[in-house]
Amino acid sequence: MTAQVFPAHGPRDVIVHPDPTVLAEAVAARLLTRLVDLQSHRSPLHVVLTGGTVGIASLRAVAASPVRDAVDWSGVHLWWGDERFLPDGDADRNETQAREALIDPLGDALPASNVHPMPALSDEVPTPEVSAELYATALAEAGAPAFDVLLLGMGPDGHVASLFPGHEALGAQYATTVAVHGSPKPPPLRVSLTFEAIRRAREVWVVASGAEKADAVASALGGASVTATPAAGALGLERTLWLVDAAATAALATAEAPPAAPATDVWTAVDDYFGVLVPEDVALVDTRASAVAAGLPDIAVAPNQGKLLHLLAQAVGARRILEVGTLGGYSTVWLARALPVGGSLTTLEISPEHAAVASDSLVRAGLGDVASVVVGPAVDTLDRLIAEDTEPFDLVFIDADKESIPGYLDQTLALTRPGSLVIVDNVVRGGGVLDPSHPDARVQGVRTMVDLLTSHPRYDSTVIQTVGAKGYDGFALLRVH
Ligand SMILES: C[S@@+](CC[C@H](N)C(=O)[O-])C[C@H]1O[C@@H](n2cnc3c(N)ncnc32)[C@H](O)[C@@H]1O
């Protein structure tokens, strides 16, 4: 393999503040510090503003902070992530609110030419399409800046900027901006940055407060699809920060993502240090990047975990591998590459969208003949494989809906042989497994797995907790006997 590592995007951290007031103050302090730090080594800086209650309160807190004078505002450009397509000066425009909260108070310190609002409704700009086009041109003329900090609010439905669940603007390609019609939240006409533009930001900060956002926070961090929860696709090249208040985290303990931990930076740095042992070649990088570009959630295994799967498959001499949960095919590539000549891998995926991305990546990785993606609920595909009396698999990697783990393990028994190895991912659930009455079905899925495995007649098992770039988690390793 070629030793090239091109990170598609940086780590994602969650930082929780007690209430919306402290959250806004903390966002302001963090932004000011970031700008001051960055200005010691580059200029100009490009910041994307957001509207919303906490977004605007944060700007007001920036204006009120004495630290604002430590920033050289002549070297800061302000852009917007989205805008309501309304006439100039309308009180509902994000621009109007940002001017009142921050831009006007900054006065002459911030040159007017550094402020780049999305063009408002006027005779010259009669449609959001024209506004979006003009904004795309303005961005291109500014050299398509990699935004240093891109602030995003998030709605209770998980929308970010004006990218709403299930809306066609989510899929806008080859464009930095998009016109939005029929926004579910008034007004119906809007202009938004696309995911393509958002993901070019060095840092994306998603700011969310309030209990009404709790489900969307949990869902975005829990691996929901971008179509269902657009915020899941808001990723920064270098870092993604979720800045939330406690109320917005009410459902987070049940989410896929690990809780924020102060040690995460160290874990990631240590993973980076050992990264030389698990270099990704172009195909692996391409597989990961294609999944990100298609807006798939960031829940694939890390390179060192992929390599572990690869080594385990080699260690058991696996000729036939079964994977439950394909996503973009990243772990699939690691596993398929462990196969000897004539070996095969079957991977099961419920989402046709994920399966299509994975299939394309597998073909590009030269594994199209070795690995096949089967679309549909895994429980049905496994039943079909059992009914077809499929030749036993030597290694099974279970990495899909965790509530179904006990069922998958039952089905796996009919699809393996003594000596087969089974790996079940994400079984620690942020420690949620300790709580017998935990409300999350995924936690209960793991707890039922443990009951099932206790003194199991045919599975010999252990669970290993892990830390690393993917946070705190763990996997179960089972041997069929
Ligand atoms: C954690 S991701 C898999 C990550 C992948 N193994 C990797 O590391 O690159 C889980 C995947 O399982 C899929 N999934 C969820 N429920 C499923 C089900 N009932 N049947 C099949 N696939 C399912 C999801 O759509 C998602 O793509």
PDBQT file of the ligand as one rigid body, heavy atoms in Angstrom, charges set to zero:
ROOT
HETATM    1  C1  LIG A 501     -22.050   1.999  11.420  1.00  0.00    +0.000 C 
HETATM    2  S1  LIG A 501     -22.577   1.968   9.757  1.00  0.00    +0.000 S 
HETATM    3  C2  LIG A 501     -21.530   0.783   9.016  1.00  0.00    +0.000 C 
HETATM    4  C3  LIG A 501     -20.112   1.274   8.918  1.00  0.00    +0.000 C 
HETATM    5  C4  LIG A 501     -19.236   0.388   8.089  1.00  0.00    +0.000 C 
HETATM    6  N1  LIG A 501     -19.233  -0.971   8.570  1.00  0.00    +0.000 N 
HETATM    7  C5  LIG A 501     -17.825   0.947   8.128  1.00  0.00    +0.000 C 
HETATM    8  O1  LIG A 501     -17.185   0.856   9.186  1.00  0.00    +0.000 OA
HETATM    9  O2  LIG A 501     -17.369   1.482   7.117  1.00  0.00    +0.000 OA
HETATM   10  C6  LIG A 501     -24.100   1.126   9.867  1.00  0.00    +0.000 C 
HETATM   11  C7  LIG A 501     -24.785   0.870   8.525  1.00  0.00    +0.000 C 
HETATM   12  O3  LIG A 501     -25.799  -0.104   8.751  1.00  0.00    +0.000 OA
HETATM   13  C8  LIG A 501     -26.900   0.204   7.980  1.00  0.00    +0.000 C 
HETATM   14  N2  LIG A 501     -28.087  -0.406   8.592  1.00  0.00    +0.000 N 
HETATM   15  C9  LIG A 501     -28.820   0.050   9.628  1.00  0.00    +0.000 A 
HETATM   16  N3  LIG A 501     -29.835  -0.791   9.879  1.00  0.00    +0.000 NA
HETATM   17  C10 LIG A 501     -29.730  -1.800   9.006  1.00  0.00    +0.000 A 
HETATM   18  C11 LIG A 501     -30.499  -2.978   8.770  1.00  0.00    +0.000 A 
HETATM   19  N4  LIG A 501     -31.585  -3.263   9.496  1.00  0.00    +0.000 N 
HETATM   20  N5  LIG A 501     -30.108  -3.791   7.778  1.00  0.00    +0.000 NA
HETATM   21  C12 LIG A 501     -29.004  -3.521   7.033  1.00  0.00    +0.000 A 
HETATM   22  N6  LIG A 501     -28.253  -2.403   7.207  1.00  0.00    +0.000 NA
HETATM   23  C13 LIG A 501     -28.611  -1.569   8.180  1.00  0.00    +0.000 A 
HETATM   24  C14 LIG A 501     -26.955   1.719   7.994  1.00  0.00    +0.000 C 
HETATM   25  O4  LIG A 501     -27.700   2.213   6.891  1.00  0.00    +0.000 OA
HETATM   26  C15 LIG A 501     -25.467   2.078   7.927  1.00  0.00    +0.000 C 
HETATM   27  O5  LIG A 501     -25.061   2.279   6.603  1.00  0.00    +0.000 OA
ENDROOT
TORSDOF 0
